[in-house]
């Protein structure tokens, strides 16, 4: 059941390119690994009417059949599954499955664990996602985010079969352990070493106990109420760029979430005009955080986006989103106040948050944790930014170039801005002096913590490259030089 849910999620949860299904006899261009798969006889296709424009949206609505690609290369097949209005299994609204589209090469994959249906009703038995997340992470598979019964994984464009095949194999292993009554000591040895009371529990018993607790405490409903019960919360369903262009409201912080640069229309959020629209709605001293998915763009595209951002926010700092070197995401934070990044105020805020710590991020158990993610200020005078073409509404070159780059990455002709090239760039930014920059208020301890974060990220890169022993040594050495609170939260109080 768990593996089946994962396969379905590969098809439905990714941020894939949408395109009409085409004649199965047509030659695919460019050639990819999918072209070598033999599809079974039940492949569903949609033919374009004679003379129709082959672009997205050309087929008359009445002649479309909604289709998703369900990829199962591990078993040597590639088949498509029809989505129909009125069916609950796919989770889409009827209006959203009236058009033909295929999702390919998903960037974000949601694994659905048994325990709750799409409407949030709890089942009698379940597997909380935190257990599966721990299982995957002990096998060096990073989970970007987990909910009560969902786990989100991110995949790079053009990921090879071995990398994502390891995820599928781990899911099968979890199911074998779950069905076979394997103990936590064997299934999750690191967890058992940190918390010996779990060692002799079976994996199924732990899941049952946690699911029972979630049910008894009504945690799903409480999680919803925790946000909506705050009188300051206002939920708006609107186009964000249109909203900031028309509103008279002012905001202390605006966050631009990750988008898929090669998907039509989304790179409009990376234009200089979009950044200017947000600047107009920021309150005095406000911040704008724009996330950038480096695993989906080239270094040239990053330079163009960052240069466009710097034109609007001359005082910009760069931050890591996580310690996944192979699938990196970074944040550009635009500062509007003269004193920009105030280290003392950031430390005070971190101490306040520690009273109610984020259990999903062990590094934030001490104020040092924030600075692990800090890279440094960007210099608008850097020759790469000065010469980079600006991404503008009248010249949306990132949107125009990204689809081709996406295909070239898939075919192995190009590489995203990750790995060693990214490390070299981050190291160069980190080595620049801070005097006279937005980060001038950082003290020696902040810089020390920043360097430890760079080492942890470098350890992730070593692991991504396959040198796990070296990765472990570097990461453990870096963590050993962090405050005790972080060591305890990450390692359980001892080096393992």
C-alpha positions as CSV (number, residue, x, y, z in Angstrom):
1,X,0.0,0.0,0.0
2,X,2.8,2.4,0.9
3,X,4.8,1.7,-2.3
4,X,1.6,2.0,-4.5
5,X,0.9,5.4,-2.9
6,X,4.5,6.5,-3.7
7,X,4.1,5.5,-7.4
8,X,0.9,7.4,-7.7
9,X,2.5,10.4,-6.0
10,X,5.3,10.4,-8.5
11,X,2.8,11.0,-11.2
12,X,0.5,13.5,-9.4
13,X,2.6,15.5,-7.1
14,X,5.5,16.7,-9.3
15,X,5.9,20.1,-10.8
16,X,6.1,18.6,-14.2
17,X,5.8,20.2,-17.6
18,X,2.3,20.0,-18.9
19,X,1.8,19.1,-22.6
20,X,-0.9,17.6,-24.6
21,X,-0.6,13.9,-25.3
22,X,0.6,13.2,-28.9
23,X,0.4,10.6,-31.5
24,X,2.2,7.5,-30.1
25,X,3.8,6.9,-33.5
26,X,5.5,10.3,-33.5
27,X,9.2,10.4,-32.8
28,X,10.0,12.0,-29.4
29,X,12.4,14.9,-29.4
30,X,14.8,15.2,-27.7
31,X,15.5,11.5,-26.9
32,X,15.3,10.6,-23.2
33,X,15.4,7.4,-21.2
34,X,11.6,7.3,-21.4
35,X,11.9,6.7,-25.2
36,X,13.5,3.3,-24.5
37,X,10.7,2.0,-22.2
38,X,8.1,-0.3,-23.7
39,X,4.6,0.9,-22.8
40,X,1.9,-1.7,-22.2
41,X,-1.1,-2.0,-24.4
42,X,-3.3,0.0,-22.1
43,X,-1.6,3.4,-22.8
44,X,-4.2,6.1,-23.0
45,X,-3.4,8.8,-25.7
46,X,-5.2,11.9,-27.0
47,X,-4.8,12.8,-30.7
48,X,-4.9,16.5,-31.7
49,X,-7.6,17.3,-34.2
50,X,-6.4,17.8,-37.8
51,X,-5.1,21.3,-38.2
52,X,-5.1,22.1,-34.5
53,X,-2.4,24.3,-33.0
54,X,-0.1,21.8,-31.2
55,X,0.5,24.3,-28.3
56,X,-1.0,23.7,-24.9
57,X,-4.7,24.4,-24.8
58,X,-5.4,23.8,-28.5
59,X,-7.6,20.7,-28.3
60,X,-11.3,21.5,-27.8
61,X,-12.3,20.8,-24.2
62,X,-14.9,18.2,-25.2
63,X,-12.2,16.2,-27.0
64,X,-9.7,16.1,-24.1
65,X,-9.1,13.3,-21.7
66,X,-7.1,14.1,-18.6
67,X,-4.0,11.9,-18.4
68,X,-1.0,11.6,-16.0
69,X,2.2,9.7,-16.6
70,X,2.8,7.0,-14.0
71,X,6.4,6.2,-14.2
72,X,7.6,2.8,-12.9
73,X,11.0,2.3,-14.5
74,X,12.0,-0.1,-11.8
75,X,9.6,-2.7,-13.3
76,X,10.5,-1.7,-16.9
77,X,7.3,0.0,-17.8
78,X,5.9,3.5,-18.5
79,X,2.2,3.8,-18.7
80,X,-0.4,6.6,-18.4
81,X,-3.4,6.6,-16.1
82,X,-6.6,8.5,-17.0
83,X,-8.0,11.0,-14.5
84,X,-11.7,11.4,-14.7
85,X,-14.0,14.0,-13.1
86,X,-16.0,12.6,-10.1
87,X,-13.3,10.2,-9.0
88,X,-11.8,10.8,-5.5
89,X,-8.6,8.8,-5.8
90,X,-6.5,11.5,-7.6
91,X,-7.5,14.3,-5.3
92,X,-8.0,16.9,-8.1
93,X,-11.2,19.0,-8.5
94,X,-13.4,18.1,-11.4
95,X,-12.6,21.4,-13.2
96,X,-8.9,20.6,-13.0
97,X,-9.1,17.2,-14.8
98,X,-11.1,18.3,-17.9
99,X,-8.0,19.1,-19.9
100,X,-5.4,16.7,-21.3
101,X,-2.0,17.0,-19.7
102,X,0.8,14.8,-18.7
103,X,3.1,15.4,-15.8
104,X,6.7,14.3,-16.5
105,X,10.0,14.5,-14.5
106,X,8.4,15.6,-11.2
107,X,10.5,17.9,-9.0
108,X,8.5,17.5,-5.8
109,X,7.1,14.1,-4.8
110,X,4.6,13.6,-2.0
111,X,4.5,10.1,-0.4
112,X,1.0,9.5,1.0
113,X,1.1,7.3,4.1
114,X,-1.9,5.3,5.3
115,X,-3.8,6.9,8.1
116,X,-6.0,9.7,6.8
117,X,-8.1,10.3,3.6
118,X,-8.0,13.4,1.4
119,X,-10.5,15.2,3.6
120,X,-8.5,14.6,6.8
121,X,-10.7,11.8,8.3
122,X,-8.5,9.4,10.2
123,X,-8.5,5.7,9.5
124,X,-8.4,3.0,12.2
125,X,-4.8,2.2,11.4
126,X,-2.0,4.4,10.0
127,X,1.7,5.0,9.5
128,X,2.6,8.5,10.6
129,X,4.9,10.2,8.1
130,X,7.5,11.1,10.8
131,X,8.3,7.3,11.2
132,X,8.8,6.9,7.5
133,X,10.8,10.1,7.3
134,X,13.2,8.8,10.0
135,X,13.5,5.5,8.2
136,X,14.4,7.2,4.9
137,X,16.8,9.6,6.6
138,X,18.7,6.8,8.3
139,X,19.3,5.5,4.8
140,X,20.6,8.9,3.6
141,X,17.4,9.9,1.7
142,X,16.5,13.4,2.5
143,X,12.9,14.4,3.2
144,X,12.3,18.0,2.5
145,X,9.1,18.3,4.6
146,X,6.7,16.0,6.3
147,X,3.1,16.4,7.5
148,X,1.1,14.1,9.7
149,X,0.7,11.5,6.9
150,X,2.7,13.0,4.0
151,X,6.4,13.2,3.2
152,X,7.7,15.5,0.5
153,X,10.8,14.6,-1.4
154,X,12.6,16.8,-4.0
155,X,14.2,15.4,-7.2
156,X,16.7,17.1,-9.5
157,X,15.9,17.5,-13.2
158,X,17.2,14.5,-15.1
159,X,17.8,12.4,-12.0
160,X,19.2,9.0,-12.9
161,X,17.5,5.7,-12.1
162,X,19.8,4.7,-9.3
163,X,19.1,7.8,-7.2
164,X,15.3,7.7,-7.3
165,X,15.3,3.9,-7.4
166,X,16.9,3.9,-4.0
167,X,13.8,5.7,-2.7
168,X,11.5,3.0,-4.1
169,X,13.7,0.3,-2.7
170,X,13.6,1.9,0.7
171,X,9.8,2.1,0.6
172,X,9.7,-1.6,-0.2
173,X,12.1,-2.3,2.7
174,X,10.0,-0.3,5.1
175,X,6.9,-2.4,4.1
176,X,8.8,-5.6,4.6
177,X,9.9,-4.5,8.0
178,X,6.5,-3.3,8.9
179,X,4.7,-6.5,7.8
180,X,7.4,-8.7,9.3
181,X,7.4,-7.3,12.8
182,X,11.0,-6.1,12.7
183,X,12.1,-4.2,15.8
184,X,13.1,-0.5,15.9
185,X,16.5,-1.7,17.0
186,X,17.0,-3.2,13.5
187,X,14.8,-0.9,11.4
188,X,15.9,2.4,13.0
189,X,19.2,1.7,14.8
190,X,20.2,5.3,15.2
191,X,16.8,6.1,16.8
192,X,17.0,3.1,19.0
193,X,20.5,4.2,20.2
194,X,19.3,7.6,21.1
195,X,16.1,6.4,22.7
196,X,16.5,2.9,24.1
197,X,12.9,2.5,25.1
198,X,12.0,2.1,21.5
199,X,14.6,-0.6,20.7
200,X,12.4,-3.7,21.3
201,X,9.2,-2.3,19.9
202,X,8.2,-3.5,16.4
203,X,8.0,-1.0,13.6
204,X,4.3,-1.7,13.3
205,X,3.7,-1.2,17.1
206,X,5.4,2.1,17.0
207,X,3.3,3.2,14.1
208,X,0.1,2.0,15.8
209,X,0.9,3.7,19.0
210,X,1.7,7.0,17.3
211,X,-1.4,6.8,15.1
212,X,-3.6,6.1,18.2
213,X,-2.1,9.2,19.9
214,X,-2.7,11.4,16.9
215,X,-6.3,10.2,16.9
216,X,-6.9,10.6,20.6
217,X,-5.4,14.1,20.7
218,X,-7.2,15.2,17.5
219,X,-3.9,16.6,16.2
220,X,-5.1,17.0,12.6
221,X,-7.9,19.4,13.6
222,X,-5.7,21.1,16.1
223,X,-3.1,21.8,13.5
224,X,-5.6,23.5,11.3
225,X,-7.0,25.5,14.2
226,X,-3.5,26.5,15.4
227,X,-3.2,28.8,12.3
228,X,-6.8,29.9,11.7
229,X,-7.5,30.6,15.4
230,X,-5.0,33.5,15.4
231,X,-7.1,36.7,14.7
232,X,-4.2,38.2,12.8
233,X,-4.4,35.5,10.1
234,X,-6.2,36.4,6.9
235,X,-6.4,33.9,4.0
236,X,-6.6,35.4,0.5
237,X,-7.0,33.3,-2.6
238,X,-5.6,35.7,-5.3
239,X,-2.9,36.1,-7.8
240,X,0.0,37.4,-5.7
241,X,1.5,39.7,-8.2
242,X,-1.8,41.3,-9.1
243,X,-2.6,41.6,-5.4
244,X,0.6,43.5,-4.4
245,X,0.1,45.7,-7.5
246,X,-3.2,46.9,-6.2
247,X,-3.3,46.7,-2.4
248,X,-2.7,49.6,0.0
249,X,-1.6,47.2,2.7
250,X,2.0,47.2,4.0
251,X,3.9,44.2,5.2
252,X,6.9,43.6,7.4
253,X,7.9,40.4,5.5
254,X,7.0,39.0,2.1
255,X,8.1,35.6,1.1
256,X,8.3,34.4,-2.5
257,X,8.1,30.6,-2.5
258,X,9.9,28.3,-4.9
259,X,8.5,28.2,-8.4
260,X,9.4,26.1,-11.4
261,X,11.3,28.4,-13.8
262,X,10.7,26.3,-16.9
263,X,6.9,26.1,-16.4
264,X,5.0,28.7,-18.4
265,X,4.3,31.9,-16.5
266,X,6.0,31.1,-13.3
267,X,9.3,32.9,-14.1
268,X,7.3,36.1,-14.2
269,X,7.8,36.1,-10.4
270,X,11.5,36.4,-11.0
271,X,11.4,39.6,-13.1
272,X,12.6,43.0,-12.0
273,X,9.1,44.4,-12.2
274,X,7.8,41.7,-9.8
275,X,10.5,42.5,-7.3
276,X,9.6,46.2,-7.6
277,X,5.9,45.4,-7.0
278,X,6.8,43.7,-3.7
279,X,9.1,46.6,-2.7
280,X,6.2,49.0,-2.9
281,X,4.1,47.1,-0.3
282,X,6.9,46.6,2.2
283,X,6.6,48.6,5.5
284,X,9.7,50.7,6.5
285,X,12.5,48.2,7.4
286,X,10.6,45.4,5.7
287,X,12.2,42.3,4.2
288,X,11.6,40.4,1.0
289,X,12.7,36.8,0.8
290,X,12.8,35.2,-2.6
291,X,13.6,31.5,-2.8
292,X,15.5,30.2,-5.8
293,X,15.7,26.5,-6.8
294,X,19.3,26.1,-8.0
295,X,18.7,22.5,-9.0
296,X,16.4,23.7,-11.8
297,X,18.5,26.6,-13.2
298,X,21.9,27.3,-14.6
299,X,24.5,29.6,-13.0
300,X,23.8,32.2,-15.8
301,X,20.1,32.2,-14.9
302,X,20.9,32.6,-11.2
303,X,23.1,35.6,-12.0
304,X,20.3,37.2,-14.1
305,X,17.7,36.7,-11.4
306,X,20.1,37.9,-8.6
307,X,21.2,41.0,-10.7
308,X,17.5,41.9,-11.3
309,X,16.9,41.5,-7.5
310,X,19.9,43.6,-6.6
311,X,18.7,46.5,-8.9
312,X,15.7,46.7,-6.6
313,X,17.3,45.6,-3.3
314,X,20.9,46.8,-3.3
315,X,21.3,45.4,0.3
316,X,20.8,41.7,-0.4
317,X,22.0,38.8,1.6
318,X,22.2,35.1,0.5
319,X,21.1,32.2,2.7
320,X,21.0,28.5,2.3
321,X,17.6,26.8,2.4
322,X,18.9,23.5,3.7
323,X,22.0,21.3,3.7
324,X,21.1,19.3,0.5
325,X,24.0,20.1,-1.7
326,X,22.7,18.1,-4.7
327,X,19.3,19.7,-4.7
328,X,20.1,23.1,-3.3
329,X,17.8,26.0,-2.8
330,X,18.8,29.5,-1.7
331,X,17.1,32.6,-0.5
332,X,17.8,36.1,-1.6
333,X,16.7,38.4,1.2
334,X,16.3,42.1,0.3
335,X,16.7,44.5,3.1
336,X,15.2,48.0,3.1
337,X,16.4,49.6,6.3
338,X,19.7,51.4,6.5
339,X,21.1,49.1,9.2
340,X,20.0,46.1,7.1
341,X,21.0,42.8,8.9
342,X,21.1,43.5,12.6
343,X,22.8,40.5,14.2
344,X,21.9,41.4,17.8
345,X,18.2,41.7,16.9
346,X,18.3,38.4,15.0
347,X,19.9,36.8,18.1
348,X,17.2,38.2,20.4
349,X,14.5,36.9,18.1
350,X,16.2,33.5,17.9
351,X,16.2,33.3,21.7
352,X,12.5,34.1,21.8
353,X,11.7,31.4,19.3
354,X,13.7,28.8,21.4
355,X,11.0,29.0,24.0
356,X,8.8,27.1,21.5
357,X,11.4,25.4,19.4
358,X,10.9,24.0,15.9
359,X,11.3,20.2,16.5
360,X,11.7,19.6,12.8
361,X,15.0,21.6,12.7
362,X,17.5,20.5,15.3
363,X,19.9,23.3,14.4
364,X,17.5,25.9,15.6
365,X,17.8,24.7,19.2
366,X,20.4,27.5,19.7
367,X,20.8,31.0,18.2
368,X,23.9,29.7,16.4
369,X,21.6,27.6,14.2
370,X,20.3,30.6,12.3
371,X,23.8,31.6,11.2
372,X,24.6,28.1,9.9
373,X,22.4,29.0,6.9
374,X,23.9,32.4,6.3
375,X,26.3,32.7,3.2
376,X,26.9,36.4,2.9
377,X,26.0,39.7,1.3
378,X,25.8,39.9,-2.5
379,X,27.9,42.7,-4.2
380,X,26.0,44.5,-6.9
381,X,29.4,45.5,-8.3
382,X,30.4,41.9,-8.9
383,X,31.3,41.6,-12.6
384,X,29.0,38.6,-13.0
385,X,26.0,40.7,-11.8
386,X,27.0,43.8,-13.7
387,X,27.2,41.9,-17.0
388,X,24.2,39.6,-16.4
389,X,21.1,40.3,-18.6
390,X,18.2,41.5,-16.5
391,X,15.1,39.4,-16.4
392,X,12.2,41.8,-17.2
393,X,8.6,41.7,-18.3
394,X,9.7,43.0,-21.7
395,X,12.6,40.6,-21.9
396,X,11.6,37.4,-19.9
397,X,14.7,35.5,-21.0
398,X,14.7,33.2,-17.9
399,X,11.3,31.9,-18.9
400,X,12.2,31.6,-22.5
401,X,15.6,29.8,-21.8
402,X,14.5,27.5,-19.0
403,X,12.5,24.9,-21.0
404,X,15.4,24.3,-23.3
405,X,17.8,24.1,-20.3
406,X,15.4,21.7,-18.6
407,X,15.6,19.3,-21.6
408,X,19.4,19.7,-21.9
409,X,19.8,18.8,-18.2
410,X,17.5,15.8,-18.8
411,X,19.6,14.6,-21.7
412,X,22.9,15.2,-19.8
413,X,24.0,18.1,-22.1
414,X,23.9,20.6,-19.3
415,X,24.1,20.7,-15.5
416,X,22.1,22.7,-13.0
417,X,23.8,25.2,-10.6
418,X,24.6,22.6,-7.9
419,X,27.6,20.6,-6.7
420,X,31.2,21.9,-7.0
421,X,30.4,25.0,-9.1
422,X,27.9,26.1,-6.5
423,X,30.4,25.4,-3.6
424,X,33.0,27.5,-5.3
425,X,30.6,30.4,-5.7
426,X,29.3,30.1,-2.1
427,X,32.8,30.0,-0.8
428,X,33.7,33.1,-2.8
429,X,30.7,35.0,-1.3
430,X,31.6,33.8,2.2
431,X,35.2,34.9,1.9
432,X,34.4,38.5,1.0
433,X,34.9,41.1,3.8
434,X,31.8,42.2,5.6
435,X,32.8,45.8,6.5
436,X,30.5,48.3,4.8
437,X,28.0,45.6,3.8
438,X,24.5,44.7,4.9
439,X,26.1,42.1,7.3
440,X,28.6,44.5,8.9
441,X,27.0,43.9,12.4
442,X,28.1,40.2,12.5
443,X,30.6,39.4,15.3
444,X,33.3,36.8,15.5
445,X,31.0,34.1,16.9
446,X,28.5,34.7,14.0
447,X,31.2,34.3,11.5
448,X,32.4,31.1,13.2
449,X,28.9,29.7,13.1
450,X,28.6,30.6,9.5
451,X,31.8,28.7,8.7
452,X,30.5,25.6,10.5
453,X,27.4,25.7,8.4
454,X,29.5,25.8,5.3
455,X,31.3,22.7,6.5
456,X,28.1,20.9,7.1
457,X,26.9,21.8,3.6
458,X,30.3,20.6,2.2
459,X,29.7,17.3,4.0
460,X,26.4,17.0,2.2
461,X,28.2,17.6,-1.0
462,X,30.7,14.8,-0.2
463,X,27.8,12.4,0.5
464,X,26.1,13.5,-2.8
465,X,29.3,12.6,-4.6
466,X,29.4,9.2,-2.9
467,X,32.1,9.7,-0.3
468,X,30.1,9.0,2.8
469,X,33.0,8.2,5.2
470,X,34.5,11.6,4.5
471,X,31.1,13.3,4.7
472,X,30.5,11.8,8.2
473,X,33.9,12.9,9.4
474,X,33.5,16.5,8.2
475,X,29.9,16.8,9.5
476,X,30.7,15.4,12.9
477,X,33.7,17.6,13.3
478,X,31.7,20.7,12.4
479,X,28.8,19.8,14.8
480,X,31.3,19.1,17.6
481,X,32.4,22.7,17.4
482,X,28.8,24.0,17.7
483,X,27.0,24.8,21.0
484,X,26.1,21.9,23.2
485,X,22.4,22.5,22.6
486,X,22.8,21.8,18.9
487,X,25.1,18.8,19.5
488,X,22.5,17.3,21.8
489,X,19.6,18.0,19.5
490,X,21.3,16.6,16.4
491,X,23.4,13.7,17.9
492,X,21.5,12.9,21.1
493,X,24.3,14.1,23.3
494,X,27.1,11.9,21.9
495,X,29.1,11.5,18.7
496,X,27.8,8.5,16.8
